[in-house]
């Protein structure tokens, strides 16, 4: 079956083809709803206005973020990463329609005592995060809610609303530090989880420095070394 796109004639009346089923998340920036889009399991992400911002600024920033997320999803999906496919983008209505990836959030996997090999899962997470970084993209919100473990045991990344294209080692180190902080605060019983994640990150096929159109993505070793610097800095100021 052909994957629907925003260029299909059936998409001319936007908003009419998405059948909402349930609200998954109601956040400060967006409302995320699961449903069906032209017969496919889909997610609708509707940007929410921020009342404390000037309306013109809010609209401009919101539109920039929506377009940025749409472009990054296309970029990463074409590169073969496990991210949602973009089905439709309605800039005027501040809406993205994307593939619904099925899997368990990493937070649930880590909380489940019956998970057979958590450290293997974390190595797979580290490898996938490195694949993301190797394409010059920082996630910006690498929490265990935004990482899925799919039914076939693979790892997928979701929610790229705060993602950016970067070539600065600091940004990649901060990406890892967010995960480090989340694991330490929410999953202290999972000993060795972060260490296993870093093993997977360093062992990735894309661990070497990667040349991109905008510069050179730092190597995995350089990023992990910067993570140690960020950790030290946070402890010192804390």
C-alpha positions as a Markdown table, in Angstrom:
| # | Residue | x | y | z |
|---|---|---|---|---|
| 1 | Unk | 0.0 | 0.0 | 0.0 |
| 2 | Unk | 1.2 | 3.4 | -0.9 |
| 3 | Unk | 2.2 | 5.6 | 2.1 |
| 4 | Unk | 0.0 | 8.7 | 2.2 |
| 5 | Unk | 1.7 | 12.0 | 1.8 |
| 6 | Unk | 0.6 | 15.7 | 2.1 |
| 7 | Unk | 0.6 | 15.8 | -1.7 |
| 8 | Unk | -2.2 | 13.3 | -2.1 |
| 9 | Unk | -5.5 | 14.6 | -3.4 |
| 10 | Unk | -7.2 | 13.1 | -0.4 |
| 11 | Unk | -5.3 | 15.5 | 1.8 |
| 12 | Unk | -6.8 | 18.7 | 0.3 |
| 13 | Unk | -9.3 | 19.1 | 3.2 |
| 14 | Unk | -6.9 | 19.1 | 6.0 |
| 15 | Unk | -8.1 | 18.0 | 9.4 |
| 16 | Unk | -11.0 | 15.9 | 8.0 |
| 17 | Unk | -9.1 | 12.7 | 7.4 |
| 18 | Unk | -7.7 | 12.2 | 10.9 |
| 19 | Unk | -10.0 | 10.3 | 13.2 |
| 20 | Unk | -9.1 | 10.9 | 16.8 |
| 21 | Unk | -9.2 | 8.0 | 19.2 |
| 22 | Unk | -7.6 | 9.2 | 22.5 |
| 23 | Unk | -5.5 | 12.0 | 23.8 |
| 24 | Unk | -2.1 | 10.6 | 24.8 |
| 25 | Unk | -0.5 | 13.7 | 26.2 |
| 26 | Unk | -1.5 | 17.3 | 27.0 |
| 27 | Unk | 1.6 | 19.3 | 27.5 |
| 28 | Unk | 2.5 | 23.0 | 27.7 |
| 29 | Unk | 3.6 | 23.0 | 24.1 |
| 30 | Unk | 1.4 | 20.5 | 22.3 |
| 31 | Unk | -1.6 | 18.2 | 22.5 |
| 32 | Unk | -0.8 | 14.7 | 21.2 |
| 33 | Unk | -3.7 | 12.5 | 20.0 |
| 34 | Unk | -3.7 | 8.9 | 18.7 |
| 35 | Unk | -6.0 | 8.0 | 15.9 |
| 36 | Unk | -6.3 | 6.9 | 12.3 |
| 37 | Unk | -5.2 | 8.8 | 9.2 |
| 38 | Unk | -6.3 | 7.4 | 5.9 |
| 39 | Unk | -6.5 | 4.0 | 7.4 |
| 40 | Unk | -3.1 | 4.1 | 9.2 |
| 41 | Unk | -2.3 | 4.3 | 12.9 |
| 42 | Unk | -1.3 | 7.8 | 13.4 |
| 43 | Unk | -0.4 | 10.6 | 15.8 |
| 44 | Unk | -1.7 | 14.2 | 15.6 |
| 45 | Unk | 0.5 | 16.8 | 17.3 |
| 46 | Unk | -1.4 | 20.1 | 17.7 |
| 47 | Unk | 0.7 | 23.0 | 18.9 |
| 48 | Unk | -0.8 | 24.9 | 21.8 |
| 49 | Unk | -0.5 | 28.7 | 22.1 |
| 50 | Unk | 1.4 | 30.1 | 25.1 |
| 51 | Unk | -0.7 | 32.9 | 26.6 |
| 52 | Unk | 2.3 | 34.5 | 28.4 |
| 53 | Unk | 4.0 | 35.3 | 25.0 |
| 54 | Unk | 3.1 | 38.1 | 22.7 |
| 55 | Unk | 0.7 | 36.5 | 20.1 |
| 56 | Unk | 2.9 | 37.4 | 17.2 |
| 57 | Unk | 6.0 | 36.0 | 18.8 |
| 58 | Unk | 4.2 | 32.9 | 19.9 |
| 59 | Unk | 2.9 | 32.3 | 16.4 |
| 60 | Unk | 6.4 | 32.8 | 14.9 |
| 61 | Unk | 8.2 | 30.6 | 17.3 |
| 62 | Unk | 5.5 | 27.9 | 17.2 |
| 63 | Unk | 5.6 | 27.8 | 13.4 |
| 64 | Unk | 9.4 | 27.7 | 13.4 |
| 65 | Unk | 9.4 | 24.7 | 15.8 |
| 66 | Unk | 6.7 | 22.9 | 13.8 |
| 67 | Unk | 8.6 | 23.3 | 10.5 |
| 68 | Unk | 11.8 | 22.3 | 12.2 |
| 69 | Unk | 10.4 | 19.2 | 13.6 |
| 70 | Unk | 8.8 | 18.3 | 10.2 |
| 71 | Unk | 12.1 | 18.8 | 8.4 |
| 72 | Unk | 14.1 | 16.7 | 11.0 |
| 73 | Unk | 11.6 | 13.8 | 10.8 |
| 74 | Unk | 11.9 | 13.8 | 7.0 |
| 75 | Unk | 15.7 | 13.9 | 7.3 |
| 76 | Unk | 16.0 | 11.1 | 9.8 |
| 77 | Unk | 13.4 | 8.9 | 8.2 |
| 78 | Unk | 15.2 | 9.1 | 4.9 |
| 79 | Unk | 18.4 | 8.2 | 6.7 |
| 80 | Unk | 16.9 | 5.0 | 8.0 |
| 81 | Unk | 16.5 | 5.9 | 11.7 |
| 82 | Unk | 13.6 | 4.5 | 13.6 |
| 83 | Unk | 11.6 | 7.7 | 13.9 |
| 84 | Unk | 7.9 | 8.4 | 13.0 |
| 85 | Unk | 7.2 | 8.9 | 9.3 |
| 86 | Unk | 5.7 | 12.3 | 8.6 |
| 87 | Unk | 2.3 | 11.9 | 6.9 |
| 88 | Unk | 1.1 | 15.5 | 6.8 |
| 89 | Unk | 2.1 | 19.0 | 8.0 |
| 90 | Unk | -0.5 | 21.8 | 8.2 |
| 91 | Unk | 1.5 | 25.0 | 9.0 |
| 92 | Unk | -1.6 | 27.2 | 9.1 |
| 93 | Unk | -3.3 | 25.1 | 11.7 |
| 94 | Unk | 0.0 | 24.2 | 13.6 |
| 95 | Unk | -0.6 | 20.5 | 13.1 |
| 96 | Unk | 1.7 | 17.5 | 12.3 |
| 97 | Unk | 0.3 | 14.1 | 11.4 |
| 98 | Unk | 2.8 | 11.3 | 11.8 |
| 99 | Unk | 3.1 | 7.5 | 12.0 |
| 100 | Unk | 2.3 | 6.0 | 15.3 |
| 101 | Unk | 5.2 | 3.7 | 16.3 |
| 102 | Unk | 4.2 | 0.8 | 18.5 |
| 103 | Unk | 6.3 | -0.1 | 21.5 |
| 104 | Unk | 6.8 | 0.3 | 25.2 |
| 105 | Unk | 8.3 | 3.6 | 26.5 |
| 106 | Unk | 11.7 | 2.9 | 28.0 |
| 107 | Unk | 10.4 | 4.2 | 31.4 |
| 108 | Unk | 8.0 | 1.2 | 31.5 |
| 109 | Unk | 10.6 | -1.2 | 30.4 |
| 110 | Unk | 12.9 | -0.1 | 33.2 |
| 111 | Unk | 10.2 | -0.3 | 35.8 |
| 112 | Unk | 9.2 | -3.8 | 34.8 |
| 113 | Unk | 11.1 | -6.3 | 37.0 |
| 114 | Unk | 10.3 | -9.0 | 34.4 |
| 115 | Unk | 12.4 | -7.4 | 31.7 |
| 116 | Unk | 14.9 | -10.1 | 30.8 |
| 117 | Unk | 18.0 | -8.1 | 30.0 |
| 118 | Unk | 17.8 | -4.4 | 30.7 |
| 119 | Unk | 21.5 | -3.8 | 30.1 |
| 120 | Unk | 21.2 | -5.2 | 26.5 |
| 121 | Unk | 18.2 | -2.8 | 26.0 |
| 122 | Unk | 20.4 | 0.1 | 27.2 |
| 123 | Unk | 23.2 | -0.8 | 24.9 |
| 124 | Unk | 20.7 | -0.7 | 22.0 |
| 125 | Unk | 19.5 | 2.7 | 23.2 |
| 126 | Unk | 23.0 | 4.0 | 23.2 |
| 127 | Unk | 23.6 | 2.8 | 19.7 |
| 128 | Unk | 20.4 | 4.4 | 18.4 |
| 129 | Unk | 21.2 | 7.7 | 20.2 |
| 130 | Unk | 24.6 | 7.7 | 18.5 |
| 131 | Unk | 22.9 | 7.1 | 15.1 |
| 132 | Unk | 20.9 | 10.2 | 15.8 |
| 133 | Unk | 23.9 | 12.2 | 16.7 |
| 134 | Unk | 25.9 | 11.0 | 13.7 |
| 135 | Unk | 23.3 | 12.7 | 11.5 |
| 136 | Unk | 24.1 | 16.0 | 13.3 |
| 137 | Unk | 20.8 | 16.0 | 15.3 |
| 138 | Unk | 20.5 | 16.5 | 19.0 |
| 139 | Unk | 17.2 | 15.4 | 20.5 |
| 140 | Unk | 16.8 | 18.1 | 23.1 |
| 141 | Unk | 14.6 | 16.0 | 25.4 |
| 142 | Unk | 16.1 | 12.5 | 25.7 |
| 143 | Unk | 13.9 | 11.3 | 28.5 |
| 144 | Unk | 12.8 | 7.7 | 29.0 |
| 145 | Unk | 9.4 | 8.7 | 27.8 |
| 146 | Unk | 10.7 | 9.6 | 24.4 |
| 147 | Unk | 12.4 | 6.3 | 23.7 |
| 148 | Unk | 10.4 | 3.3 | 22.6 |
| 149 | Unk | 11.3 | -0.4 | 22.7 |
| 150 | Unk | 9.5 | -1.9 | 19.8 |
| 151 | Unk | 7.9 | -5.4 | 19.9 |
| 152 | Unk | 10.8 | -6.8 | 17.8 |
| 153 | Unk | 13.3 | -5.5 | 20.4 |
| 154 | Unk | 14.6 | -2.5 | 18.5 |
| 155 | Unk | 14.8 | 1.1 | 19.8 |
| 156 | Unk | 12.9 | 4.0 | 18.3 |
| 157 | Unk | 13.0 | 7.7 | 19.2 |
| 158 | Unk | 10.0 | 10.1 | 19.3 |
| 159 | Unk | 9.1 | 13.7 | 20.0 |
| 160 | Unk | 11.6 | 15.9 | 18.1 |
| 161 | Unk | 9.9 | 19.2 | 19.0 |
| 162 | Unk | 13.1 | 20.5 | 20.7 |
| 163 | Unk | 15.6 | 18.9 | 18.3 |
| 164 | Unk | 18.2 | 20.9 | 16.4 |
| 165 | Unk | 21.0 | 20.3 | 13.9 |
| 166 | Unk | 24.3 | 20.8 | 15.7 |
| 167 | Unk | 28.0 | 20.3 | 15.2 |
| 168 | Unk | 29.0 | 21.4 | 18.7 |
| 169 | Unk | 30.2 | 18.6 | 21.0 |
| 170 | Unk | 28.7 | 20.4 | 24.0 |
| 171 | Unk | 25.1 | 19.9 | 22.7 |
| 172 | Unk | 25.7 | 16.2 | 22.2 |
| 173 | Unk | 27.2 | 15.9 | 25.7 |
| 174 | Unk | 24.1 | 17.6 | 27.1 |
| 175 | Unk | 21.8 | 15.2 | 25.3 |
| 176 | Unk | 23.5 | 12.3 | 27.1 |
| 177 | Unk | 23.5 | 14.1 | 30.3 |
| 178 | Unk | 19.7 | 14.5 | 30.2 |
| 179 | Unk | 19.5 | 10.7 | 30.0 |
| 180 | Unk | 22.1 | 10.3 | 32.7 |
| 181 | Unk | 20.1 | 12.5 | 35.1 |
| 182 | Unk | 16.8 | 10.8 | 34.3 |
| 183 | Unk | 18.2 | 7.3 | 34.9 |
| 184 | Unk | 19.8 | 8.4 | 38.2 |
| 185 | Unk | 16.7 | 10.1 | 39.5 |
| 186 | Unk | 13.9 | 7.8 | 38.2 |
| 187 | Unk | 15.6 | 4.4 | 37.9 |
| 188 | Unk | 18.4 | 4.2 | 40.6 |
| 189 | Unk | 17.7 | 0.5 | 41.1 |
| 190 | Unk | 18.9 | -0.2 | 37.5 |
| 191 | Unk | 22.6 | -0.5 | 38.3 |
| 192 | Unk | 24.8 | -0.2 | 35.2 |
| 193 | Unk | 22.1 | 1.2 | 33.0 |
| 194 | Unk | 24.0 | 4.4 | 32.0 |
| 195 | Unk | 27.3 | 2.5 | 31.6 |
| 196 | Unk | 25.6 | 0.0 | 29.2 |
| 197 | Unk | 24.1 | 2.9 | 27.3 |
| 198 | Unk | 27.5 | 4.4 | 26.8 |
| 199 | Unk | 28.9 | 1.1 | 25.8 |
| 200 | Unk | 26.4 | 1.0 | 23.0 |
| 201 | Unk | 27.1 | 4.6 | 22.1 |
| 202 | Unk | 30.8 | 4.0 | 21.8 |
| 203 | Unk | 30.4 | 0.6 | 20.0 |
| 204 | Unk | 28.1 | 2.1 | 17.3 |
| 205 | Unk | 29.0 | 1.6 | 13.6 |
| 206 | Unk | 28.9 | 5.4 | 13.4 |
| 207 | Unk | 31.2 | 6.0 | 16.4 |
| 208 | Unk | 33.8 | 7.8 | 14.4 |
| 209 | Unk | 33.6 | 11.5 | 13.6 |
| 210 | Unk | 31.1 | 12.0 | 10.8 |
| 211 | Unk | 31.4 | 14.6 | 8.0 |
| 212 | Unk | 28.2 | 16.5 | 7.3 |
| 213 | Unk | 27.1 | 19.3 | 5.0 |
| 214 | Unk | 27.5 | 21.8 | 7.9 |
| 215 | Unk | 30.6 | 20.6 | 9.6 |
| 216 | Unk | 32.0 | 17.6 | 11.4 |
| 217 | Unk | 30.0 | 15.6 | 14.0 |
| 218 | Unk | 32.2 | 14.9 | 17.0 |
| 219 | Unk | 33.2 | 11.3 | 17.5 |
| 220 | Unk | 31.5 | 9.2 | 20.1 |
| 221 | Unk | 34.6 | 9.3 | 22.3 |
| 222 | Unk | 34.7 | 13.1 | 22.2 |
| 223 | Unk | 31.0 | 13.2 | 23.2 |
| 224 | Unk | 31.4 | 10.9 | 26.1 |
| 225 | Unk | 34.4 | 12.8 | 27.3 |
| 226 | Unk | 32.3 | 16.0 | 27.1 |
| 227 | Unk | 29.6 | 14.2 | 29.1 |
| 228 | Unk | 32.1 | 13.8 | 31.9 |
| 229 | Unk | 32.9 | 17.5 | 31.7 |
| 230 | Unk | 29.2 | 18.4 | 31.9 |
| 231 | Unk | 28.7 | 16.1 | 34.9 |
| 232 | Unk | 31.6 | 17.8 | 36.7 |
| 233 | Unk | 30.3 | 21.2 | 36.0 |
| 234 | Unk | 26.8 | 20.3 | 37.2 |
| 235 | Unk | 28.2 | 18.8 | 40.5 |
| 236 | Unk | 30.4 | 21.9 | 41.0 |
| 237 | Unk | 27.5 | 24.4 | 40.5 |
| 238 | Unk | 25.0 | 22.2 | 42.4 |
